[in-house]
Amino acid sequence: MRTDPATIDRGRFRSARWLRRFGLVVFVFLLLSTEARVVTAAPVDAVPQLRRDGRWLVDHYGRVVIVHGVNLVWKRAPYVPPDTAEGFTAADAAWLAEHGFNGARIGTLWAGVTPTAPGVVDNDYLDSWDRVVGQLAANRIWTQFDFHQDQWHEIYGGEGVPNWAVRRPAAFGPFPVTTAEFPWGYWTPEQSALWDDFWADRFGLLDGWAQAWQAVAQRWRDQPYSMGYDLMNEPWAGSEFAECALTGCAQHYRTELQPAMDRVRAAIRQVDPSGIVWYEPQQLAGGRDVATFFEPIADDAQIGYSWHNYCPQIFLQSQGLPGTDAEGCLAYSGQAQERALHQADRMGAVGLMTEFGATDNIRALAIDTAAADQALTGWMHWAYKHWNDPTTADTAQGLFTADGDLSSTKPDKLRTLVRTYPQATAGIPRSLSFDAGTGEFHYTYDPASKGAPTEIFISPLHYPNGPEITVEGGRASGIGPDHLVRIEADTTGPISVTVRDRGQS
């Protein structure tokens, strides 16, 4: 049964207008000088969904939205979290909203959508996710649907595709399956061969993938608080993986990855003409300083670039290697943000860091979140709970020491990830910073006439003496029970917002 918020009208959202940017020379110019035209405010009764406008995500009022979210991916059958304290309940959705998490990337796996045959949809599986989707929407949490996979399937130590999509390459069929723990299983010869078969569509699997996505889009195209469809988590390039690690493998993007994703996008567009379709780069781009090579998508304004940021130093630390230092992530994370902004701009897409973290290294998390603030980029942390994840390089990834106990938070981790930040801006963001140690927050933006005010989430963790909010160029409301302060502009000039603890000298 669909569980949508009772107060939300299901009127269709008008397609966002967009304006591509020209003349990008350097990252600083992109960040500080490029103007992005924000869509005209939508009717108040429009379905709240996110759309792309230039480099920004915008809501149904035309406000720029920055997402701070989490990943919700249950990787074991039945591929959806149970309605229990250890899984996901209405209490979890309320907890996320209470702590300022306004986004969720949810693992609606291909294996669950069409488990028995191509195009044969398991509506019970979609119904089971409806509960979670509705709970998120009731708390104003933007939801990204994700066809998650790791190492293809359970027989290879991973998850993602249905049993009927497991077509072992002929050369390996007579022999037992051999694999390795994540992520090393990707490097086995059979993984490369089966991904080569997939990209070449040797067994017609691309159509099955597209049909499953079409079913997901058909189900949730009108879903309040949808932010679209992440086509495939960390796709492996196949036998070209060594080149991907060294050069980024441009040929793979041109001849295999982008044509396959374009094919799936076309299937989605038959049922949903305006939901954001998110493309992901090849798997090694998430942890290597290599370029990505998606080409411009000129015929579709609603494109997203979903990218991951896993600093090599932290990965090596998770593998128990000595001599690793999170400080090495300072340069890496900043460069990753710059690469992603350039790639999104080239595609004509909006970018979102849909995975980072998967660690209890607080310094690494602080570096990644600060780099995202500087780049005015949203993010989805990996992960909300551990959920007995079979494919992770670091078991210290959730926000809790016990999945079934919301009081068992990791306090230092939570203090880093729960941040004062602008959830919705009636204008163009210009600069953003937050100090997780002191709670000091600075934000500037150029105001624009919108149908709703700027909304800034005030962290409930950082102001023991209460927050002191200073606004130059506008008026701030009192903090509501949702921890939001709302700002109305008094000028057409820049607005500056500062928040600090009242006890600071």
Secondary structure as UniProt FT lines:
FT   TURN            6..7
FT   HELIX           27..32
FT   TURN            44..45
FT   STRAND          51..53
FT   TURN            54..55
FT   STRAND          56..58
FT   TURN            60..61
FT   STRAND          64..65
FT   STRAND          68..72
FT   TURN            77..78
FT   TURN            85..86
FT   HELIX           90..98
FT   TURN            99..100
FT   STRAND          103..107
FT   HELIX           110..113
FT   TURN            118..119
FT   HELIX           123..138
FT   TURN            139..140
FT   STRAND          142..146
FT   HELIX           154..156
FT   HELIX           163..165
FT   TURN            170..174
FT   TURN            182..183
FT   HELIX           184..187
FT   HELIX           189..199
FT   TURN            200..203
FT   HELIX           205..220
FT   TURN            221..222
FT   TURN            224..225
FT   STRAND          226..230
FT   TURN            239..240
FT   HELIX           241..247
FT   HELIX           250..252
FT   HELIX           253..257
FT   HELIX           258..269
FT   TURN            270..271
FT   STRAND          277..279
FT   HELIX           283..286
FT   TURN            298..299
FT   STRAND          303..309
FT   HELIX           312..318
FT   TURN            319..320
FT   TURN            322..323
FT   HELIX           326..328
FT   HELIX           329..347
FT   STRAND          350..357
FT   HELIX           362..375
FT   STRAND          379..382
FT   TURN            387..388
FT   TURN            403..404
FT   TURN            406..407
FT   HELIX           411..417
FT   STRAND          421..425
FT   STRAND          427..434
FT   TURN            436..438
FT   STRAND          441..447
FT   STRAND          454..457
FT   TURN            464..465
FT   STRAND          467..472
FT   STRAND          474..476
FT   TURN            481..482
FT   STRAND          484..489
FT   STRAND          495..501
FT   TURN            502..503
//
